[in-house]
Amino acid sequence: MRKKSLQLVSVTRVISVLLACMLLVTFSVSAGPAAKDQSKAVSKDVQDGKKVAFSRKKGNCLACHMMAGGEAPGNIAPPLIVMKSRFPDIKKLRAQIWDAVVRNPESSMPPFGRHRIISEKEIDQVTAYIWSL
């Protein structure tokens, strides 16, 4: 009796895994080209955001922050790691980049948006990049 019970549990697990795989494939197929195009757009924003963030004439994030792939980073600001954990809401991260003084009046981070140091599009791109770290 116990052996049949274990076999039933094993069969149930196999069926569950197969159903999950079928749902995953169905979802992937139904997402189609639109999802792939959106993924490419997000990826392009991340790439462009990295360029702005690393540019000394634009974001210059490396002057103060340590970031993956950055050479000679600063250490007066927190390292930009596990950003999705620190900022689960990407809008709050964008607001921080736009004007850090709103959350912390003593912040030495330049208000990139308020002072128009970088454009709104560039803020979106930098936000996408930093949130990907």
N, C-alpha and C positions, 0 to 999 in steps of 0.2 A: 504494500500500500504506500509506504513512504517513497519507494522508488518511482511509482507512478506520479506521486505528488511533485517530486523534484523534476520529472520530465515535463509535467504540465507547466511548471514555473519557467523552465527553460524555453519551452515552445512559446509561452506568452511573451517572454522577453524578446525572442527573435521576431515575433510578429510586431511587437511595439517598435523595434528598431526599423523594420522594413516599412512600417507605416510612416514613421518619422522621415525616413529617406524619401518616400514618395511625396510627402508634403513639401519637403525641401526642394525637390526637383520641380514640382508643380509651381511653387512660388517663384523659383528662379526663371522658369520658362515664361510664366505670366508677367514677370517684371519687364522682360523684353528689352528692346533697344532704348526705350526712354530711361530706364534705370541705368543702363550703361553710359548714356550721354550725360546724365546727372553726375555719375561717378567721375567721368572724365572732367567735367566742369569743376567739381570739388577738388580733384587732384591738381588741376591747373591753378586754382586759387591757392592751394597749399604751396605749390612750386613758386608761384609769383610772390606769395607772402614771405617765403624764405629769402628770396632776393631782396625784398624791401627791408626785412628785419636785419639782414646781414650788411646792408648798404650803410656806409658811414655818412652818406649824404641824406639818407631817408630815416629809417627806423633806428638804426644804430643800437639795437637791443644788446649787442655783445659788449657795449661799453660798460654795462652794469650787470648783465645777467650771464650765467653759464647756460649754454644751449648745446645740444648734441651737434657735432660737426663744426662748431665754432672754434676759431683759433684765438688765443689770448683773450679769453672772456674776463669781464669785470667780476667783482665779488661784493659789490655794495648792495645788490638787490638779490632776491631769492633766485635759485636756479629754476629754469623753466623746464620742469619735468613733471610727469603724471598730471598734466593740466586738466584732463577730463575729470579726474578725481577732485582736484582743487576747485574747478569751475564746472560743475555738472551742467549748468545753464550757460551756453555759449554767449548769450546776450549779456550776461554779467561780465564775462571776460572782455567782450567788446567795449562795454562801458568803462572798464578799468583802463583799457588802452586809450580810449577816447579822452578820458580825464580821470586820472588816478586820485586826484585831490578830493573828489566827491566822497570816496570811501575813507580816505585817509588824508586829512588836511596837512599833515606833516610830510607827505610823500615828496620825494625828490624826482619822481618820474615826470618827464615833460607831458603836458596835456596835448597829445598829438592831434586830437580832433579839435578841441577848443581853440588852439593856437594855429590850426591849419598847417601843421608841420608836414603831414601827409594827407592825401585826399581820402574821402569817404570810401572809395573803392579800395585804396591801399590799406585802410584800416580793416576792411572786411577780409582782405587777403592775408594780412598779418595775423588777424584773429584766427582764420582757418588754419594757418601754419602753426601758430603757437598752441592751439587747441589740439593739434595732431601729435604734439610732443608727449 
